[in-house]
């Protein structure tokens, strides 16, 4: 393992490796941030710390909402970091927008 680490440090990382590393860091950071409220609450309950009811409700709500937000934002990170996916997504968004405009114009002209 030491030889592999030494050899890998001799060769600079490619831009693709850096891009992937940044994407993984972004997704990991999002996961940690969005799940820390719930796990902090669980840890405080494990220690027997008691808070007021509104704080418990606050943590319980964010313990549900933040992990869902994390799941919703993961595809945004992946799409924004991948040029191929980003172009495909933008093309699909343009087609949907064009289709919606046509439908609105057809409704207006039919009235």
C-alpha positions as CSV (number, residue, x, y, z in Angstrom):
1,X,0.0,0.0,0.0
2,X,2.8,2.4,0.8
3,X,4.3,1.8,-2.7
4,X,0.9,2.5,-4.3
5,X,0.5,5.7,-2.3
6,X,4.0,6.8,-3.2
7,X,3.5,6.1,-6.9
8,X,0.1,7.8,-6.9
9,X,1.6,10.9,-5.4
10,X,4.2,11.1,-8.2
11,X,1.6,11.4,-10.8
12,X,-0.7,14.4,-10.6
13,X,-4.4,13.7,-10.4
14,X,-6.3,14.3,-13.7
15,X,-8.9,16.9,-13.9
16,X,-11.6,14.2,-14.1
17,X,-10.4,12.7,-10.8
18,X,-10.5,16.2,-9.2
19,X,-14.0,16.7,-10.6
20,X,-15.2,13.4,-9.2
21,X,-13.6,14.1,-5.8
22,X,-15.3,17.5,-5.6
23,X,-18.6,15.9,-6.4
24,X,-18.2,13.2,-3.7
25,X,-17.2,15.9,-1.2
26,X,-20.3,18.0,-2.1
27,X,-22.6,15.0,-1.7
28,X,-21.0,13.8,1.5
29,X,-21.2,17.3,3.0
30,X,-24.9,17.6,2.0
31,X,-25.6,14.2,3.7
32,X,-23.7,15.2,6.9
33,X,-25.4,18.6,7.2
34,X,-28.9,17.4,6.4
35,X,-28.7,14.4,8.8
36,X,-26.9,16.0,11.7
37,X,-30.0,17.6,13.2
38,X,-31.8,14.2,13.5
39,X,-28.7,12.4,14.9
40,X,-28.0,15.3,17.3
41,X,-31.5,14.9,18.6
42,X,-31.1,11.1,18.9
43,X,-27.8,11.6,20.7
44,X,-29.3,14.1,23.1
45,X,-32.1,11.7,23.9
46,X,-29.6,8.9,24.5
47,X,-27.8,11.1,27.0
48,X,-31.0,11.9,28.7
49,X,-31.0,15.6,28.0
50,X,-34.4,17.1,28.1
51,X,-35.4,20.1,26.1
52,X,-38.6,22.1,25.9
53,X,-41.4,20.7,23.8
54,X,-41.0,23.2,20.9
55,X,-37.3,22.3,20.6
56,X,-38.2,18.7,20.4
57,X,-40.8,19.4,17.7
58,X,-38.3,21.6,15.8
59,X,-35.8,18.8,15.8
60,X,-38.4,16.1,14.9
61,X,-39.6,18.1,12.0
62,X,-36.1,18.9,10.7
63,X,-35.1,15.3,11.3
64,X,-37.6,14.4,8.7
65,X,-37.5,17.4,6.3
66,X,-33.7,17.7,6.1
67,X,-33.0,14.1,5.0
68,X,-35.7,14.4,2.4
69,X,-34.1,17.7,1.3
70,X,-30.8,15.9,1.0
71,X,-32.4,13.2,-1.2
72,X,-33.9,15.9,-3.3
73,X,-30.7,17.8,-3.7
74,X,-28.5,14.8,-4.6
75,X,-29.7,14.7,-8.2
76,X,-29.2,18.5,-8.5
77,X,-25.6,18.0,-7.5
78,X,-25.1,15.1,-9.9
79,X,-26.8,16.9,-12.8
80,X,-25.0,20.2,-12.2
81,X,-21.6,18.5,-12.0
82,X,-22.0,16.3,-15.1
83,X,-21.9,18.2,-18.4
84,X,-23.6,15.4,-20.3
85,X,-26.5,15.1,-17.9
86,X,-26.7,18.9,-17.6
87,X,-27.1,19.3,-21.4
88,X,-29.7,16.5,-21.5
89,X,-31.7,18.0,-18.7
90,X,-31.6,21.5,-20.3
91,X,-32.7,20.0,-23.6
92,X,-35.6,18.3,-21.9
93,X,-36.5,21.5,-20.0
94,X,-36.5,23.4,-23.3
95,X,-38.8,20.8,-24.9
96,X,-41.2,20.9,-22.0
97,X,-41.2,24.7,-22.0
98,X,-41.9,24.8,-25.7
99,X,-44.7,22.3,-25.3
100,X,-46.3,24.2,-22.5
101,X,-46.1,27.5,-24.5
102,X,-47.8,25.8,-27.5
103,X,-50.6,24.5,-25.2
104,X,-51.1,27.9,-23.7
105,X,-51.2,29.6,-27.1
106,X,-53.7,26.9,-28.4
107,X,-56.0,27.6,-25.4
108,X,-55.8,31.3,-25.8
109,X,-56.5,31.1,-29.6
110,X,-59.4,28.6,-29.0
111,X,-61.1,31.0,-26.6
